[in-house]
């Protein structure tokens, strides 16, 4: 399994708009072939900090996610909301297999 943790910090005045745009991306992403999980996490002590847990069956499936219209729409919608560049951390999923 191919997993990416995406670390995101948004501007304080953009949190609600970011969550709304991210919900649309999440809802479409979980229907993609090869998607195993697409969890959106928000830090309880800092509402501007998010982590996306994205798990796909293969690296190819994960790469195809970035070619979808919903990903492009999300990326463009949230670009100005970012307090800093988002950072993806690739990991190999061991369990579940």
C-alpha positions as CSV (number, residue, x, y, z in Angstrom):
1,X,0.0,0.0,0.0
2,X,1.2,3.5,-0.9
3,X,0.6,6.1,1.9
4,X,1.2,9.8,1.9
5,X,0.9,12.0,5.0
6,X,0.3,15.5,3.7
7,X,1.1,18.2,6.3
8,X,-0.8,21.5,5.7
9,X,-1.0,24.8,7.6
10,X,-3.6,27.3,6.4
11,X,-4.1,31.0,7.2
12,X,-6.3,31.5,10.3
13,X,-8.9,33.4,8.4
14,X,-9.1,30.6,5.7
15,X,-9.9,27.6,7.9
16,X,-13.6,27.3,7.2
17,X,-13.2,27.8,3.4
18,X,-10.3,25.3,3.4
19,X,-12.5,22.7,5.2
20,X,-15.3,23.2,2.7
21,X,-13.0,22.9,-0.3
22,X,-11.3,19.8,1.2
23,X,-14.6,18.1,1.9
24,X,-15.4,18.1,-1.9
25,X,-11.9,16.7,-2.7
26,X,-12.3,14.0,0.0
27,X,-15.7,12.9,-1.2
28,X,-14.5,12.5,-4.8
29,X,-11.1,11.0,-3.8
30,X,-12.7,8.1,-1.8
31,X,-14.4,6.9,-5.0
32,X,-11.2,6.6,-7.0
33,X,-10.0,3.2,-8.1
34,X,-7.2,2.0,-5.8
35,X,-8.1,4.4,-3.0
36,X,-8.0,2.7,0.4
37,X,-8.3,5.7,2.8
38,X,-8.4,9.5,2.4
39,X,-8.7,10.8,6.0
40,X,-8.6,14.5,6.8
41,X,-7.3,15.3,10.2
42,X,-7.2,18.6,12.1
43,X,-5.1,19.4,15.1
44,X,-7.2,19.9,18.2
45,X,-4.8,22.5,19.6
46,X,-4.2,24.4,16.3
47,X,-7.2,24.6,13.9
48,X,-4.9,25.8,11.1
49,X,-2.9,22.6,11.1
50,X,-4.1,19.6,9.0
51,X,-2.8,16.2,8.1
52,X,-4.2,14.2,5.2
53,X,-3.8,10.4,5.4
54,X,-3.9,9.3,1.8
55,X,-3.6,5.5,1.1
56,X,-3.7,3.9,-2.3
57,X,-3.2,0.4,-3.4
58,X,-0.3,1.4,-5.6
59,X,2.0,4.3,-6.3
60,X,0.4,4.5,-9.7
61,X,-3.1,4.9,-8.1
62,X,-1.7,7.7,-5.9
63,X,-0.2,9.4,-9.0
64,X,-3.5,9.2,-10.9
65,X,-5.2,11.0,-8.0
66,X,-3.2,14.1,-8.9
67,X,-4.5,14.0,-12.4
68,X,-8.2,14.1,-11.4
69,X,-10.4,17.1,-12.0
70,X,-11.4,17.2,-8.3
71,X,-7.7,17.3,-7.2
72,X,-7.0,20.2,-9.6
73,X,-10.0,22.1,-8.4
74,X,-9.0,21.6,-4.8
75,X,-5.4,22.6,-5.4
76,X,-6.4,25.8,-7.2
77,X,-9.1,26.6,-4.7
78,X,-6.8,26.3,-1.6
79,X,-3.6,27.8,-3.0
80,X,-4.1,31.2,-1.6
81,X,-5.3,29.8,1.8
82,X,-1.9,28.2,2.5
83,X,0.2,29.7,5.3
84,X,3.2,27.7,4.0
85,X,3.8,25.1,1.3
86,X,2.2,21.8,2.0
87,X,4.5,18.9,2.6
88,X,3.9,15.3,1.5
89,X,5.6,12.5,3.4
90,X,5.6,9.2,1.5
91,X,5.4,6.0,3.5
92,X,5.0,2.3,2.8
93,X,1.8,0.8,4.4
94,X,2.6,-2.5,6.1
95,X,-0.7,-3.4,7.9
96,X,-3.3,-3.9,6.7
97,X,-1.7,-5.6,3.7
